[in-house]
Amino acid sequence: MFDEERTVAEKAPVDGIQIKDLNNKKIKKKFSKKKIFSYSIKVADFYYEDTAKTMVNRIKDEASISNLSIIKLSKTKYRVLIGPFNDIKSLKDSFEKMYFLDFENLEILKNV
């Protein structure tokens, strides 16, 4: 310290030191929602419902997959899905079964 600083420090009276918390906000705990694993495999979209049913029967016969569904998206659009799956292992197993049937454009969709 410089000599001037020492004289100022010696002359200024200090009664005590207090620390105030300037953070008046209450801390809110954030609860994370448990993420639910729910996915499906999109096989294909079809123009006719009969074609979609034929595809479902073929997959049941050749791949031994039973959780198939047909969703009507519009008057002329039907989607064949496998699932929903609640764990990654069953999703992987069904995806591999379909891959061996030479389906190239399979998509994995997250269920909402």
C-alpha positions in Angstrom: 0.0 0.0 0.0 1.0 3.6 -0.5 1.4 5.9 2.5 -1.7 7.9 1.5 -3.9 4.8 1.5 -2.7 3.8 5.0 -3.6 7.2 6.4 -7.1 7.1 4.9 -7.7 3.5 6.2 -6.5 4.5 9.7 -8.8 7.6 9.8 -12.0 6.0 8.5 -14.1 4.4 11.3 -15.4 0.9 10.6 -18.1 -0.3 12.9 -18.8 -3.6 11.3 -19.3 -5.4 8.0 -22.6 -6.7 6.8 -23.4 -8.8 3.8 -26.8 -8.4 2.2 -28.3 -10.9 -0.2 -29.3 -8.8 -3.3 -30.9 -11.9 -4.9 -34.5 -11.6 -3.8 -35.7 -14.1 -6.3 -36.8 -17.5 -5.0 -35.1 -20.3 -6.7 -37.5 -22.4 -8.6 -36.8 -26.1 -9.0 -37.3 -27.2 -12.5 -38.8 -30.6 -12.8 -37.9 -32.4 -16.0 -40.7 -34.4 -17.6 -39.9 -38.0 -18.0 -39.3 -38.6 -21.7 -41.4 -41.4 -23.1 -39.8 -43.6 -25.7 -42.4 -44.2 -28.4 -41.4 -44.8 -32.0 -42.9 -46.5 -35.0 -41.4 -47.7 -38.3 -43.0 -46.3 -41.4 -43.0 -48.9 -44.2 -44.7 -47.0 -47.0 -47.5 -44.8 -48.1 -50.1 -46.2 -50.5 -52.8 -44.7 -52.7 -55.3 -47.6 -52.1 -56.3 -49.2 -48.9 -56.3 -52.6 -50.5 -52.7 -52.3 -51.4 -51.8 -51.3 -47.9 -53.7 -54.4 -46.6 -51.8 -56.6 -49.0 -48.5 -55.1 -47.7 -49.5 -55.8 -44.1 -50.4 -59.4 -44.9 -47.0 -59.9 -46.7 -45.1 -58.5 -43.7 -47.0 -60.7 -41.3 -46.3 -63.8 -43.4 -42.7 -63.2 -44.3 -41.3 -61.3 -41.3 -43.5 -62.6 -38.5 -44.2 -59.1 -37.2 -47.6 -58.7 -35.6 -47.9 -55.1 -34.4 -48.8 -53.6 -37.8 -51.3 -50.8 -38.4 -52.8 -48.8 -41.3 -53.4 -45.1 -40.8 -55.7 -43.2 -43.1 -54.0 -39.9 -43.8 -56.4 -38.6 -46.4 -59.0 -39.9 -48.8 -56.3 -41.4 -51.1 -53.3 -41.9 -48.7 -52.8 -44.8 -46.4 -49.7 -45.4 -44.3 -48.4 -48.8 -43.1 -46.7 -48.6 -39.7 -45.0 -51.1 -37.5 -45.3 -50.3 -33.8 -45.4 -48.4 -31.5 -42.3 -49.5 -29.7 -41.5 -48.7 -26.1 -37.9 -49.7 -26.1 -35.0 -49.6 -28.5 -34.3 -53.3 -28.6 -37.8 -54.3 -30.0 -37.5 -51.4 -32.5 -34.1 -52.6 -33.6 -35.3 -56.2 -33.9 -38.3 -55.3 -36.1 -36.2 -52.9 -38.2 -33.7 -55.7 -38.9 -36.5 -58.2 -39.8 -37.8 -55.7 -42.4 -34.3 -54.9 -43.7 -33.9 -58.6 -44.6 -37.0 -58.4 -46.8 -35.1 -55.8 -48.9 -37.1 -52.7 -47.9 -34.8 -49.8 -48.5 -36.9 -46.7 -47.6 -37.9 -47.5 -44.0 -38.3 -44.5 -41.7 -38.3 -44.3 -37.9 -40.9 -41.9 -36.7 -41.3 -40.4 -33.2 -44.9 -40.8 -32.0 -46.5 -37.7 -30.7 
